[in-house]
Amino acid sequence: KQEVTQIPAALSVPEGENLVLNCSFTDSAIYNLQWFRQDPGKGLTSLLLIQSSQREQTSGRLNASLDKSSGRSTLYIAASQPGDSATYLCAVIPGGFSGGYNKLIFGAGTRLAVHP
Amino acid sequence: DAEITQSPRHKITETGRQVTLACHQTWNHNNMFWYRQDLGHGLRLIHYSYGVHDTNKGEVSDGYSVSRSNTEDLPLTLESAASSQTSVYFCASRGELAGDNEQFFGPGTRLTVL
């Protein structure tokens, strides 16, 4: 059974720091991996999607990497800003290349606070 | 732009009443999902659908039902609302093919059952 773990559970950093959020999964046969952001009282916003065949994706100051063999993904945030404060969720669709009809399995999230 | 919307955004109801939450997506996705989010439990899957007339139970389906009569809509019905169903409800949709498998979420419905 696929399980997703995110470390750390919470993180507080000063503005301007580069930071790394970690996500690990127990079964390397995944269809894709997706990073989301959730602001308090709001819905989930998709940040980056990494297909099973890809190693990384970039969007602005965000870079997500995927290492299926070790069951790990990292979300790198460059030059953090107070506006980056939110909960970041990692989720995988299990099942390898035939996983198109499978369900997302979420980690518990990392609560990030960036203070001025 | 394609989007996924939910209504109402906030709802207060009484125990025992039937409540229906609407979800509408314009992505033309076959796959649609309903989740609830509670403190300490994260996101839990209630029901999901892989296409018109297809519905499936998730991990917390008791007391909820869905129906899928077209591609765009997946309404969630609470047959007889209970206080334990006070929660924030999120609808999501996703394609199943490579290149169209990013999952998108609606803004959520905050439901309070008194």
Interface residues (C-beta under 8 A of the other chain):
Chain A: Y31 N32 Q34 F36 K42 G43 L44 T45 S46 L49 Q51 L89 A91 I93 G100 Y101 K103 L104 F106 A108 G109
Chain B: N31 F33 G42 L43 L45 Y48 Y50 G58 F90 A92 E96 L97 A98 N101 E102 Q103 F104 F105 G106 P107 G108
